[in-house]
Amino acid sequence: MASLLLSGCKHAKRDVNQLFMKENGYIPAAEIRHFKAYYTLKGDVALVLQAPVMKDYSNYDFQTQIFPAGVDILIKNRDGNGHTRVQADKAVLYKQTELTELIGNVKITGEKGESLTTGRLFWDRQNEHLFTDSHVRFQRGDEYIEGTGFDSNMRFSNARVNNVEGVFHIKTGK
C-alpha cells in the first residue's frame, strides 16, 4: 500500500511541474545579466563571449543556454594572429550537439576583413564549421556574393555560397 502512495505522489509532482511549465514556460536554472565568459585552450584565451543576458536551461533533459538579447563573440585564431568576431540578435547553445544557433542580424567578420551577414546561422563549435540554408551575403573588399545557403570553416578559407548571385572581378590572361 505504501508503494502505491509514493508512486502516486511521484506522478502528482510530475503533473504539477508539467502544468506549471505549460502555464509559465520553462524556468531557467540560472539567469545572468552582463554575462562575459572566457574560454581557454592550452592556457591561452581562445574565445570571449559577451551578452546582456544569459539564461541557462541545464536543468532540463535537452540542455541549452539562451542569449535572448544578443551576443558578441571574439574568437582568437589558433596561431595567435588575428581573430573572428561573431554578432547576432539572439543565440542558443545546444549542449548535447555542441551546436550554436545564431538568429537575427548575424554578422561574422574575419581576420582579413571578409564578412558574412545572414538571418540565421549554425556554428558547429567542435568542428569549427559554419552553415545555413538562409539567404547570405559574403563580402571581401569590394566583391560580394549573395545566395541561399552557406558552408565554411571559421577562417572562411573554404567558404561556399549556394544559389549564387553577385559582383565578381574576373582576372584575364591579358
Secondary structure, 3 states (H helix, E strand, C coil): CHHHHHHHHHHHHHHHHHHHHHHHCCCCCEEEEEEEEEEEECCEEEEEEEEEEEEECCCCCCCEEEECCCEEEEEECCCCCCEEEEEECEEEEECCCCEEEEEEEEEEECCCCCEEEEEEEEEECCCCEEEEEEEEEEEECCEEEEEEEEEEECCCCCCEECCCEEECCCCCCC
